[in-house]
């Protein structure tokens, strides 16, 4: 009956690889799902483009990037496959999200957060729900949608925090 222990070891190793637990000092703990408005990020003009003085050699000042929408982060808490003295640290997770119009319940767009957990989507001003686009599976809990009020000229920030279903 060596098959059962070998299968158990294989399952634990697979979960460890999927969970990607690592402790990063200085990283803040995950906050509960939240939303807030922030101004759009600034971007610099392309290299070699004329500056305000008209000289390509003069240093260029950052030009505010106009835009309206939602910017956010998806995080996973818990689920370290090895015992730890402290709780398993929160870490970014890539997942597909749906953005719904709160008044019509229609999906406006979908977006996938990057490996760093970040996502950004341009949207018209309004009230939206941000939620997982598909079932999260047995390793991550499904979370409640996060409401985001988007205002003209700003990106509303949201954080979606998933709980790992393994301990």
C-alpha positions, 0 to 999 in steps of 0.5 A: 500500500505504498500508493496512498503515501506517494499520492499524498506526498504528490498532492502536498507538493502540488499544493505547495507549488500552487500556493507559492508561499513565501514570506516577504519582509516589509510587505503589508498584510492584506486588508479586507476588500475595500474601495476608494478613489485615487487620481490617475497615475502620471506618465512621462512623455515619450523620449525625444518628444518636445518639452514645454519649452519646445526643446527635446533636450530639456527634461520633460515634466510628467504629464498627468494621464487622464482617465476614469475607471477601476484599479485594484489588487487581488490577494490570497491569504492563508493556505501555506502547505507547511506549518508556520509560527505566524499566519501565512502572509498574504500574496498577490494572485492572478485571477479573472474578474468581471465588472458589472453595472450595478443598475443593470447587472450586465457585465461591462467588461472582464479583466485578468489581474497580473502575477503581481495581483494588479489590474486596471480598467478604463470605465465611464463614471458610475457604480460597478460591482467587481467579482470573480469571473468564474468559480475559483475552484476548490483551492480558493474561496469565492468572495463577495463582490466589491462595489466601486463608485467611479468618478470622472477623472479618477481611478477607484481602487479596490482590493479583493481578498480571497481565502485559501481553502487549504490549511 
